[in-house]
Amino acid sequence: MEVDELLREYAAGKRDFLDVDLSAADLREANLVGVDFKGANLSGIDLREARLGQAQLIKVNLSGANLSETILWGTDLSEANLHQAELREADLSGAKLINAQLAETILTKACLRGANLKGANLSKAVLFAADFRPSSEGQTNLESADFSDANLSYANLSGARLHGARLNGAKLCRANLGVLGGYRFHQTDLSEASLEGADLSYADLSGVNLSKADFRGADLSRANLTNANLQGAIMPDGTVHE
């Protein structure tokens, strides 16, 4: 299917475009929200290497879609369904993913710098070596996001806002959450986050705000906690840090 055909049929009221091949397509600034606010059903669609910068994809169903190496900078995917979608090395810089469904999504080496994932569900997602650092426009917002059992090993979360995030059972082995270089003014915020049973071995948590975070049963072996704020945090053994 060609892009013009899809947009024409969408404007005419069609909503289902399952398993369509739009790899390398140019959908920049496309609007697939519609006047009825019912997003398009693009389940299983092939959008590898497509350009979707600044597109409006609110509530769109992209479950099982292939968006590897796709450009999604500034794209609005709020409340979109990306369950089990593949976004390897996708560029989601500055994207809006508020309350988006990203459970079991593959985001290996994806760029999420400055993205807004407040309230998003990323349980069991694979975020190996993903980049969550701030962009020139602001910090990556992961407040209240659910990363339960997600793989964030080697991820760069320096400067991200993770206040109240749920990271129970998550893998954060060798993840970087410390304040480094140009991001020193953006302190990583994990205050009141839930990290029960999380693997934080060898993670860099230097200078991170960990106040009132819950680390019960977590693995903090060889983690760097230099200058971290642990006031009121529940430590792995259940004791509260003064």
N, C-alpha and C positions, 0 to 999 in steps of 0.2 A: 504494500500500500504506500502511496505517495503522501507526503505531508499535506498538500493542498486538499487531497481527497478526504483525509481524516478530519481536517478542520471544517470542511464543507459539510460532511455528514454529521459532525458534532453540532454544528450550528443549526442543522435541520432537526435535531432532537435525538439522534442516535447516541447511545451511551456505552454500548458494549463493543470493545475492540480487542478481544482476547487473542493472545498468541500472534499478534501482528509483528512483522519485521520492519522496524524503523531504525535499524543500526546506522549510525553516522548521520542521522537526519538533523536538520536545522529547525528546532522548535523554540528558538529564543523568543521570549516575551509572549509565547502562546498562552491563551486563556482557555483552560479546560474545566473551569468551575461551572459556568453556565448560569443563567438567570434563576434557575430553580435550586442552585447551590447543591445540586447532586453531582458529585464529581464523576468523571469518566471511569469506566471499568477497563483498565489496561492490564489486567492480570496475565502474567506470563509473557508480556510484550518484550521484544528484543530492542533495547535502546543503547546497545554498546557503542561507546564513542560518540553518542549524540550530543548535541548542544541544546541545553534547556535553560540557559542563564536567564534569570528574571521572569521565568514562566510562572503562571498561576495554576498550581496543581492541588489546591485545597480539597481535602476529602477524596482525592483520587485513589482508586484501588490499583496499586502496583505490586500486589502480592505475587511472589515468585518471578518478578520481572528481572531481566538482566540489564543492569545499568553500570556495568564495569567501565571504568575510564570515561564515564559521562561527565560533562560539565554542567553542574547544577548550582553555580554560584549565584547567590541572591534569590534562588527559587523559593517560592512559598509552597511548602509541603505540609502545612499545618493540618493535623488530623488525618493525614494520608495513611493508607494501609500499605506498608512495605514489608509485611511479614514474609520471611524467607527470601527476600529479594537479594540480589547480588550486586554490591556496589564496590567491588575491588578497585582501589586507586581512583575512585570517583572524587571530583572536586565539589564539595558542598560548602565552600567558604561563604559565610554570611547567609546561609540558607535558613529558612524558618521551618522548623520541624516540631512546633509546639503541639504537645499531645499526640504526636505521630506514633503509629504502631510499627516498631522496628524489631520485634522479637525474632530471634534466630536469623537476623540479617547478617550477611557477610560484608564487613566494612574494612577488610584488611588493607592497611596503608592508605585509607581514605583521608582526605583533608577536610576537616570540619572546623577550621579556624574561624572564630567569630560567629559560629552558627548558634541558633537559639533552639535548644532541645528541651526546654522547660516542660516537665511532665511527660516526656516521651517514654515509651516502653521499649527498652533495649535488652530485655532479659534473654539470656542465652545467645546474645549476638557475639560475633567474632570481630573484635576491633584491634587485632594484633598490629602494633606499630602505627595506629591511627594518630593523626595530628589534631589536637584540640586547643592549640595555643591561641592567644588573642590575635585578632587582626588589627589593622590600623583603625577600624571603626569601633572596636570594643572587645570585651571578653566573651569567651564561649559560655553560653548559659546552659548549664546542666542541672539547674535546681530542680529537686524533687523527681529527677529522672530515675527510672528503674533499670539498674544494670545487674540485677540478680543473676548469678551464674554466668555472666558475660566474660569473655576473654579479652582483657585489656593489657596483656603482656607487652612490654616495650612501648606502650602508648605514651605520647607526649601530652600530658594534661597540665603542663605548667601554666598557671594563671587562670585556669578554668574555675567557674563558679559551680560548686557541687553541694551547696548548702542543702541539707535534708535529702540528699540523694540516697538511693537504696543500692548498696553494693554487696549484699549478702552472698557469700560464696563466690564472688568474682575473682578472677585471676588478674592480679596487678603486678606480677613478678617483673622486676626491673623497669617498672613504669616510672616515668619522670613527672613528678608533681612539684618539684622544687622551683624556687624562684631563681631564674637565671638571666643574665645579660639584660637585654632590652625589656624584659618582662618583669623587672624587679618592682615596678609600681603596681603590678597586677598580682596580688597575693592569691595563691590557690586557696579556695575556701571549701573545706570539707566539714565545716561546723555542723553538728547535729546529724551527720551522715551515719547510715547504718552499714557497718562493715563486718558483721558477724560471719566468722568462718572464711573471710577473704584471705587470699594469698598475696601478701605485700612483701614477700622476701626480696631483698636487694632493691626495693623501691626507694626512690629519692623523695623524701617527705620534708626536706629541709625548708624551714621558714613557712610551712603550711599551717593554716588555721584549722586545727583539729579539735577545737573546743566542743565538748559534749558529744563527740563522735563515739560510736559504739564499736569497740574492737573485740568483743567477746569471742574467744576461739579463733581469732585471726592469727596468721603467721607473719610476725614482724622481724623474723630473723634477718640480720645484716641490713635491715632498713636504715636509711639515714634520717634521723629525727632531729638533727641539729637545728636549734632555734625554732622548732615547731611549737605551736601553742596547743598544749594538751590539757588545759584547765577544764576540769569536769569530765574529761574523757573516761570512758569505761575501758580499761585495759584488757588484754587477752585473758588474764586470770580472774577477771570480774571485779577487780579493785578499781576504785575511782581515783583518778589522778588529781592531786590537789594543786 
